[in-house]
Amino acid sequence: MKKIIAFAAVLALLFALTGCKTTREDLKFYVVPGALVTRDMDDHTLFDLAKSEGRLAFTGADIAGWLWEDQRVQLQNVYVLGGAGDGGSALFQADAEDCFVLAIGNRVIYAGGFAAGSGSVKASRNPYIQDGEDDTFYLLCDEKYQEGEDPRASTVLYDYLAEQQLLVSTIQSKDD
């Protein structure tokens, strides 16, 4: 009887451990209309708003690679309709006033905006996303860092990307 109980306990532990493992789908980029977002929203409120009123733009499964030192992200299988217009993001189909929320599971890692239009010097929210080439975007920040601390340097995100083998040393061009 003790062997059966011990075996059941080991099985339960294995199921619990595998159930906690993150997947690529756990990373989510949401786009929230800018008119719904206020500057005083905390992360929990913003995340709830993103899930209820926002739009899921990408998950970690859509990422081909993340070049950490440049905060440049390459997407795979991107189909973009139209352009970014004056600011915003064509990849995210977002206007410059919109907000993005990057979450892993139920934890907000970053919330910010999109690149400003040509008439504006700064993005309306920091950090912000700016489109790169056809299938890449950058996670940028206008704010000054204190003694070299980059506000985009989340160890939670870095560890997640490493675990999912999404960190890359170079971005591949479409011709490679």
C-alpha angles and dihedrals in degrees: 000000000000090000091054092050092047091048091049090049091051091049091049090050092050092050091049093050095047091045090059095051112111123234132203089259090062090075110078134180112202127188116213123190108253093230090066096052126083125192093240096059114122121223095260093052092044092050092050089049091049092052095045105034103014132081127242105238102175143349130206088265088068093056119097094183145338118218099206100194092057096029086232118153126199118204127205126223095010119180111184124185115202129342139284094259112201101350129328125082132293090196092055094034087231136141123231090256094054124100130227126210120200112197137171108207105319095334120101109223099177137357121188147119143271133266114293123246123261093268094056126077097202137032114255092235134030132253096033139184123238123184117242123186122336096297105020138079135183129227101218138174132204095193121101117248123231110239094336098310107144111208088217093061099101112169089201091059093042092051091047092050091048092049091050091045092237097129111104135183094215137020114239118229119226089249094060 
